[in-house]
Amino acid sequence: MKDLDTKMEETTSTPWDQWFEMLTAFKAEKGHCLVPHNYKTPEGYFLWYWVQKMCRDKARGELSEDQIERLNSLEFVWDLHDLPWEKGFAALQAYKAEYGNCLVPEGYVTKDNYPLGLWAWKQRYFDGNYPREKYRRLAELGYVWDLREYAWDCMFAALEAYQKEYGDCLVPEGYMVEGGVDLSMWVTKQRLDLAHNYLTQAKLSKLNRLGFCWATADDLPHVLFVPGENSKKSNVSTSSGPF
């Protein structure tokens, strides 16, 4: 049986540009350049061996700058130690193409049994200590780093839509929005968070600009809350902690 080096060298019988076209077609179909082990093109070419040769040749300084640049344009994976991350990223790309977002449910497993939910969680775990290029690629794909902030922004957008339609932020009890979420409960929680100092200044300002009603009793005016000016005593109930 031929060893790996021999099989890689045998790829030189086919022009480099032809191999590059095959890899480009693979990327167009799959969305990545992670050619599976022993993968063979429909025409019968062992593309995997050529990919391995490109990694080896670059490490040896045997690729031209033009070749490196062209492969980089396909987001070619040079460091084989990055393959686990690249596999996860490719699965996330496929998820985004199918569902339109990167909000992978916890515990989600792909059709080929890849634990994408776990991979997505791990990326958030290392937020702030991430290689810049990988961070950029995730950001461009629309990856959500902070799910709590994302959820708050979604609910604020729903309140904005309510205010635009009805002219106020007095959301009635049980008012449901897209996704089966109770907007009135979220509104109540903002009052609770304010009472217990869980609401950030930035969120407080956004709600105030929207005309949010902090007082809820019928006999109290619907006033803005301004730190240092309004008392935090109101008719809101207590909360055990942030949501």
C-alpha positions in Angstrom: 0.0 0.0 0.0 1.3 3.4 -0.9 2.2 5.8 1.9 0.7 9.2 2.4 3.7 11.1 0.9 3.6 9.0 -2.3 -0.1 9.6 -2.7 0.4 13.3 -2.2 3.2 13.4 -4.8 1.0 11.6 -7.3 -1.4 14.6 -7.3 1.3 16.6 -9.2 0.3 14.8 -12.4 -2.8 17.0 -12.4 -2.3 20.7 -13.0 -2.5 22.9 -9.9 -5.2 25.1 -11.4 -7.3 22.1 -12.0 -7.1 21.0 -8.4 -7.9 24.6 -7.3 -11.1 24.5 -9.5 -12.1 21.2 -7.9 -11.6 22.7 -4.4 -13.5 25.8 -5.4 -16.4 23.6 -6.5 -16.3 21.7 -3.2 -16.4 25.0 -1.3 -19.3 26.2 -3.4 -21.3 23.0 -2.6 -20.3 22.5 1.0 -19.6 26.0 2.2 -16.1 25.1 3.5 -12.8 23.5 2.5 -12.8 20.7 5.0 -12.4 17.9 2.5 -13.1 14.6 4.3 -10.5 11.9 4.6 -9.9 10.0 1.3 -12.6 12.2 -0.4 -12.8 11.6 -4.1 -14.5 14.1 -6.5 -17.3 12.9 -8.9 -14.6 12.8 -11.6 -12.5 10.4 -9.5 -9.8 12.7 -8.2 -8.6 12.3 -4.6 -9.0 15.9 -3.5 -8.1 15.1 0.1 -4.5 14.2 -0.8 -4.0 17.4 -2.7 -5.3 19.4 0.3 -2.9 17.6 2.6 -0.1 18.4 0.1 -1.0 22.1 0.1 -0.7 22.2 3.9 2.7 20.4 3.7 4.0 22.5 0.8 3.1 25.8 2.6 5.0 24.7 5.7 8.0 23.9 3.6 7.8 27.2 1.7 7.1 25.5 -1.6 3.9 27.5 -2.5 4.0 30.8 -4.3 2.4 33.9 -2.8 -0.2 33.8 -5.6 -1.2 30.2 -4.7 -1.4 31.0 -1.0 -3.5 34.1 -1.7 -5.9 32.1 -3.9 -6.3 29.4 -1.3 -6.8 32.0 1.4 -9.7 33.4 -0.7 -11.5 30.1 -0.1 -10.8 30.3 3.7 -8.4 27.3 3.3 -7.5 25.7 6.6 -3.7 25.6 6.9 -3.3 24.5 10.5 -4.6 21.0 10.8 -4.8 21.5 14.6 -7.7 23.9 13.8 -9.8 21.2 12.1 -12.1 20.6 15.2 -12.9 24.3 15.3 -13.4 24.5 11.5 -15.7 21.5 11.6 -17.8 23.3 14.2 -17.8 26.5 12.2 -18.9 24.6 9.0 -21.7 23.0 10.9 -22.8 26.5 12.2 -22.7 27.8 8.6 -25.1 25.0 7.6 -27.4 25.7 10.6 -27.5 29.4 9.6 -28.3 28.5 6.0 -31.2 26.3 7.1 -32.7 28.3 10.0 -31.6 31.8 9.3 -29.8 32.4 12.5 -27.0 31.1 14.8 -29.1 30.6 17.9 -28.3 26.9 18.1 -30.3 25.2 20.9 -28.4 23.7 23.8 -27.9 20.1 23.2 -28.6 20.4 19.5 -27.0 17.6 17.4 -26.7 17.7 13.6 -28.0 15.0 11.3 -24.6 13.5 11.1 -24.4 13.4 14.9 -22.1 16.5 15.4 -22.8 18.1 18.8 -23.2 21.7 17.4 -25.1 22.9 20.5 -22.1 22.1 22.7 -19.6 23.7 20.2 -21.7 26.9 20.1 -21.8 27.0 23.9 -18.0 26.6 24.1 -17.5 29.6 21.8 -19.4 31.8 24.3 -17.3 30.3 27.2 -14.1 31.6 25.6 -15.6 35.0 24.7 -12.9 37.7 25.3 -10.1 35.3 24.8 -10.6 34.5 21.1 -8.3 34.7 18.1 -9.2 37.8 16.2 -9.7 36.1 12.9 -12.1 33.5 14.3 -14.0 36.1 16.2 -14.4 38.1 13.0 -15.7 35.1 11.1 -18.2 34.3 13.8 -19.3 37.9 14.0 -19.8 38.1 10.2 -22.0 35.0 10.4 -24.2 36.6 13.0 -23.1 34.6 16.0 -24.7 35.8 19.3 -22.1 36.0 22.0 -24.4 37.2 24.9 -27.8 35.4 24.8 -29.2 37.4 27.7 -28.4 40.7 26.0 -29.8 39.4 22.7 -33.0 38.4 24.4 -33.4 41.8 26.0 -32.9 43.5 22.7 -35.5 41.3 21.1 -38.1 42.2 23.7 -37.2 45.9 23.6 -37.8 45.7 19.8 -41.2 44.2 20.5 -42.0 47.0 23.0 -41.0 49.5 20.4 -43.4 47.9 17.9 -46.2 48.0 20.5 -45.5 51.7 21.3 -45.5 52.5 17.6 -48.9 50.8 17.2 -50.7 51.9 20.4 -48.9 55.2 21.3 -47.8 54.1 24.8 -45.9 51.3 26.7 -48.9 50.3 28.9 -48.8 46.7 27.8 -51.9 44.8 29.0 -51.5 41.6 31.0 -51.1 38.5 28.9 -50.1 40.4 25.7 -48.2 37.9 23.6 -45.6 38.7 20.9 -43.9 36.6 18.2 -42.6 33.3 19.5 -45.3 33.0 22.1 -43.5 35.3 24.6 -45.5 37.4 27.1 -44.4 41.0 26.6 -46.3 42.2 29.7 -44.2 39.9 31.9 -41.0 41.4 30.4 -42.3 44.9 31.1 -43.0 44.0 34.7 -39.6 42.6 35.0 -38.0 45.9 33.9 -39.7 47.6 36.8 -38.5 44.8 39.2 -35.0 45.1 37.9 -35.0 48.9 38.4 -36.3 48.5 42.0 -33.3 46.2 42.7 -30.6 48.0 40.8 -30.3 45.3 38.1 -31.2 47.6 35.2 -28.2 49.2 33.6 -28.1 52.9 32.8 -28.0 52.2 29.1 -31.2 50.1 29.3 -32.9 52.6 31.6 -32.2 55.4 29.1 -33.5 53.4 26.2 -36.8 52.6 28.0 -37.1 56.3 29.1 -36.7 57.5 25.6 -39.5 55.2 24.6 -41.8 56.7 27.2 -41.8 53.6 29.5 -44.2 53.8 32.4 -42.4 53.0 35.7 -45.4 53.7 38.0 -48.2 51.2 37.6 -51.0 52.2 40.1 -53.9 54.1 38.5 -53.5 57.0 40.9 -49.8 57.5 40.1 -48.5 59.6 37.3 -46.6 57.8 34.5 -43.2 59.4 35.1 -39.8 58.8 33.8 -37.3 57.4 36.3 -34.2 59.6 36.6 -31.5 58.4 38.9 -31.0 60.8 41.8 -34.3 62.5 41.2 -37.0 59.9 41.5 -37.5 57.7 44.6 -37.1 54.0 44.0 -40.1 53.4 46.2 -43.0 52.5 44.0 -45.8 49.9 43.8 -43.6 47.3 42.2 -43.1 44.0 44.0 -39.7 42.5 45.0 -37.5 40.3 42.9 -35.2 37.5 43.9 -32.6 38.4 41.3 -31.9 39.2 37.7 -33.6 37.2 34.9 
